């Protein structure tokens, strides 16, 4: 069976490290906005600012790091990013215990964690391409995707229970610890990583910083997938703070029900991610991009129909389930196509450019959603996001057979071993 293929011990350590940090993040799902609402009594505008400004600043911090990361071994970068995230998240319970926690600190933590996440993901994507044979990339990405959704399915209910018993910052502490364990797991990988080949040009030049976007926008299929993903991910994520305010403050849902509404549907992510290799083998990537890419976008308007009580809870869970099943099938196929069509010496910058653009889209759309909610209410803002996302399938590529002109590999730099 293609989904049970052995990918080797080094991949096993990488997967285990990812799983530890993913489950820690699952426990702390939406922790910073939740703390802002429950501890600092933040309103819709402040919650939207926290969800938008932090990731946007983090993306700006991560951008100049990409060229440097491209010329270095990726494992030390991943370990460093994990340790930075550990320290940033651990500062929240420390400040809370001392009675010094404030909204500005949450913004700073959000920005630092976002920057470190972009750096980690870009380095791990480049590392994965050297660790796993090309024919196994889809299987590897499907396993990461499956782990991601299972962590969200299990983590938030446990996190909600822990918050109810132990207080609002306990899940943030667990998240910090998970990054430390992830760093230790990556350290345990014994596979020798060769230093990447680099060009003689300075990686800090402006053209080096923009090379990732130049590659994406110069490839017709990647360009279409990129623009579509910016809007879809941005509009979906923009609903998170709006739903937090609507469910927790206006409709009176307890924290554990709020967590359950997002956690239970994530079991559908196990189904979608596991099916991805089989669906591609049977129908091809074009069908996944066109059909599944459309289906992941058509359910969002249902969130504007949420009502109090059990019917509202069921509505949220049904909409989230439909979105997640199709997202989890689509995402590993997209990730694999992106790696396959990116030269090895551009992977880090391309993945960073992709993440920075996505974070910018999420930040912009989240801020606009928060502003609209401030004047009209969260339900109207949810409806607006639902209507806008219905147009995104028009951006999906109609043909995935484009052969991208190969990039010449750079000559090894004489200044590095």
N, C-alpha and C positions, 0 to 999 in steps of 0.2 A: 504494500500500500504506500502511495506516494507521501501521505501525511505522516507515516511512521518511519521514514527513512532516517538512518543514523547519520548525524552530521559531525561527529567527533567530540572528543573531550574538551578542546578549547571552546568550541561553540557551546557545549554544555555549561561551562563556567560563565560564559557571557550571558547565556539565557537565564541561569540561576541568579546572577547579579541583577539582571533586568527585573526578574520576578520579585526579588526582595524589595527593590526600590518602588516597583509598581504597586505592590501590596501596601507598602508604607504610605504611598501617595493616595491609594484607595481609602485607607483609614482617614486620611486628612482631606478627602475630597471636599472642595469648596470651603476649606477651613478658614481661610483668611476673610472672605466675605461673611461667613457665619459669625466669626468673632467680631467683625465690624458691626454686625446687626445686634448680636446678643450682648456683647460686652461694652462696646463704644456707642451703641444706640444710633448707628448710622442710618441715614435715610436713603432713598433710591439714588439720588445724585451722587452721594459719597460712595455707595457700593459700586456704582457704575464707574466712578473715577478709579477706585481701587482695582477693578477688573480690567480697566483700559490703560491707565497711565503706567502702572507697574510693568506689564508686559511690553508696552511700547518703548519705555526707557531701557528695559532689558534687551530688546532687539537692537537698539542703537549701540549699547555696550558690546553686544556680541559681534556686530558687523566687522569692526577692525581686527577682531581675534581670528577670523576665518583664514586669511592668508598666512598668518603665523602657524595656525594649526595644520594647514596644508603641508608645511615643510617639516613637520615634526612627527615623531612616532605617536600613534593615536592612543595607546593605552595610558601613558602618563597624563594626557589631556583629560581622558575620561575619569581617571582617579582624582585629579585635581578638581574637576567640575563637581564630582560627588562630595568631596570634602568641603567645598565652598557652600554647596546647598545645605549640607549638614550644619555648618556653623550658622548660616543665616536663619534656618528654621529653628534651631535651638535657642536663638536670641529671643524669640517670641515668648515661650514659657518662662524664660529667665526674667524678662521685663515684667511679665504679668505677676510673677511671684513677688517682685519688688515694688509693685504698684506703679510702675513707670510706663506701662504699655500705652502707646498713642497711635493715632491714625497715620502719622508720618512714618513711624517705624514700619507699619504694615506695608506702606507704599515702597519703602526701601527694600524690605525683604522680598516683596513681590518682584521688584525689578532685578535684584541680584539672582534670585532663583530662576527667573525667566532667562537671563543671560547665560547662566550656567547650564540650563537645560538645552538651549540652542547649541552651545559649544559641545556638550556631551553627545547630543543626537547626531550632529554633523560628524564628529570624530568616530562614533560607533558605526555610522553608516559606511564610512570609508573603511573602517577596520573589518566590518562584516564582508565587504566585497573581496578582501584579501584572504579572509578566513574560510569562506564557503565557496565551493565550485559554482559557476554561473548557473548550472542547471538546478541547483538546490536553493537559489535565492528566494524563490517564491515560497517554498516550504519553510525556510527560516523566518521570513517576514510574516507568514501566517501564524507561526508559533508565537512570535512576539505579539501579534495582534490578539491572539487568543488569550495570552497571559494578561494583556492590558485590560480586556473586558472582564475576565474572571476576577481580577483584582478590584475592579469597580463594583462588580456584583456582590462581592463578599465584604469589601472594606467599609463602604459607607454605613451599612446597618450596624456593624460592630463599632464603627466610629461614633455613630449616633448614640448607641448604648453607653459607650465609654464616656461621652460628653455628659450624658444624663447622670452618671454615677460619680465620675471623677472630675468633672469641670470642663470648661470650653477649650482648654489648650492642650489637653492630654494627647489628642491625635496629632497635633503639630510636633510634639516631642517624639512620638512614634515615627513620624515621617522623617525627622532628623536622624534618628537612629538607623532607619532603613538605608539612607544614603551612605552612612558609615559602613554598614555591612556590604553594600554594593561595591564600595571602593576596595574592601578586603577581598571580595570575590574576584574582581578584575585583577587584583594583584596576584591571585593564585594561578592565573593563566600562565603556563610555562612555555607556550609556543613563542619562539623567537620572532620578534617583529623587526623587519628590515626598515632602515631609515628610508623615507620616500625620496625619489629623485626630484630635484628642484631645478628651476631655471636660474640663470644668472641675474635676472631682473629682481629688483627689490620687491618683496611681497607687500610692502606697505604703499606702493604706488597706487594712484587712484584707479588705474586700469586693472590692477590686481584685485582691488576690492570689488569691482563691478563685474569681474569675469564670470561669476556664477550667474548673474542675471543675463549677461550677454549669451551664455550658453543656452539658458532656458528660453529666452525670447527669440533666439535664432533657430530653434528647433520647433517646427510647426505644431507637432503633437504635444510636446512638453509645454509649449506656450498656451495652447488651448486648455490642457489639463490644469496648468498653474492658475490661469485666470478664473476658471470654474471653481477650483478649490479655494481660492481666496474668498470668493463670495459665499460659497456654501458653508465653509467652516466659520467664516466671520459671522454670518447670520445665525447659525445654530448656536455658537458660543455667546452671541449677544443676548440670547434669551435666558442664560443662566442667572445673572443677577436680577433680571426682571421677574423670573419665576420665584427666586428667593424672597423677594419683597412681596409678591402676590400671595404665595403660599404661606409664608411664615407670619407676615404682618397683617395682610388684609383678609385672608381666608382662615387664619388661625390654625394652620396645620402644626402639630408638634414636630420637633426636630427629627424624631425617629421616622415619622411618616414622610417627611421631606427627603430624608436619606433613602428610604425604601422606594420612593417614587422613581428615583434614578438608578438604584442598585439592582432591583429585580429585573428590569428589562435588559440589563447588561448580560444576562445569561444568553440572550440572543446573539451577542457578540461571539460566544463560543461556537455557535452554529455557523454563522457567516464566515468567520475566519477559517474554520476547519473545511468548509466547502470550497474555499477559493481555489486551491489547486485543481480540484475535480471539475469545477465549473469552467475554468480556463482550458483544461484539457479537452472538455467536451464541446464548448461553444466558442472559445477563443477570447482574446482580450478585448477585441472590438465590441463584442456583445456585452462584456462586463462594463466597459467604459460608457457605452451608450445607454443600455437598459438599466443596469444597476445604478449607474451614476444619476439617471433620471429618478429612479424610485427612491433614492435616499433623500431627495429634495421635496417630495410632494406632501409629506405628512406634517410638516411644521405648523401650518395654519391651525391644526387641531388644538394647539396649546392655548389659543385665545378663547377656547370654549370651556376652560376649566371652571368648575363650580365647587362650592364647599362640600365637605363630607366624602363619603365613599365614591359617589359618581365622579367627583373631581379627581380623586386619587387614581381611579381606574382609567380616566381619560389621559392623564399624564403618562401613566405606565404604558398604555396602548400606543400612544404616539411615539414615546421614546423607544419602545420595542421595535416598531417598524423602522424607525430611523437607524437604530443600531445594527439590526440584522443586515441592512444593505450597506451601511458604512463599513462594517467589519469585513464584508466580502470585497468591497471596492478598494479599501486602503492598502492591503498587502499587494494587490495587483498593481496599483499605482506606484508603490514604493519600489517594487521589483523593476517595473518598466523604467523608472527614473534612474536606478542604478545601472541597468543594462545600457542605457543610452547616454551615460555620462562617462567621459574618459577618467581614468584613475587619478590623474593629476588635477582634476577639477571637482572631485566628489565633495570634498569638504566645503569649498566655496559655493558649489551649487546647492548643497543641502542647507547651508547657512542662509543663502539668498532666499531659498524657498521658505524657510522658517521665519526669517525676518519679515518677508512680505506677508506671510500668514498672520504673524503677530500684529503687524501694522493694520491689516484688514480687521482683525478681531478687535483691536483697540479702537479703531475709528468707528466701526459699526456698534460696538458696545457703548461708546461715548454718545453716539447719536441716539441709540436706543434709550439710554438713561436720560438724555435731554428731552426726548419726546415723552418718556414716562413722567418726567417732572411736571410737564404742562398738561398732559392728557390722562396719565395713569398707566400702570404697567400692562393692563389688558390691551389697550390700544396699541402700545408699542409692540406687543407680541403679535398682534394681528398684522401690523405693518411689515414685520420681519417675515411672517408667513406668506404674505402676498409677493414680496420682492423675491423670495427664494424660488418661486414658481417659474421665474424667467431664466434661472441659471442653466437648465439643460441646453439652452440654445448655444452655450459656449463649448459644449463637449465636442471633441474631435469626431469628424465623420469617417476618417480613415487613419488607421494606426500603422500603415505600411511604409511610412516615410523613412527613408534611409538617410540618417544624418551624416554629413561629411565628417570623416574621422579627424580628430585633432591630433596633431603630432605630439608625441610624448616629449617632454623637455629633456634636454641634456643634463646629466648629473652635474651638480654644482661642485666645483673644486674646493669650495670653502667648507664643505661638510663631508664627514666620513660616510 
